[in-house]
Amino acid sequence: MTDSPNTSVVRNEDAERYELILDGAQTGEAETDHAVAGFAAFHESETHIAFTHTEIDDAYQGQGLGLRLAEAALADAVARDLTIIPLCPYMARYLERHEIEGARIEWPNRAPRAPQA
């Protein structure tokens, strides 16, 4: 794998998850066009998106890829005008530590929070 891989996050509707894609990643001995380095699973209704699990492959740990994945997935949820329900501990911690403009968050076992400025 290169030191600074090009990454993108894509929404996989069929699998109900956002996938973090590394372009030009190495898997074992061979270099591939791309690899799925991690994902954020979700369940969505007309008005809400519940993030249920976030995972980065062990081979790609420690590179800040979880942050990139969370940032892109949550930004897309805001752009789709969905209320975010962070059931996944990683997404909950991310939302507690980072302000996301326009985000409506419905915390499990807490009162709903208004959009962030």
Secondary structure, DSSP 8 states (H G I E B T S, - for coil): --SS-EEEEEEETTTTEEEEEEET-EETTEE-SEEEEEEEEEEE-SSEEEEEEEEE-GGGTTSSHHHHHHHHHHHHHHHTT-EEEE-SHHHHHHHHHS--TT-EE--TTS--B----
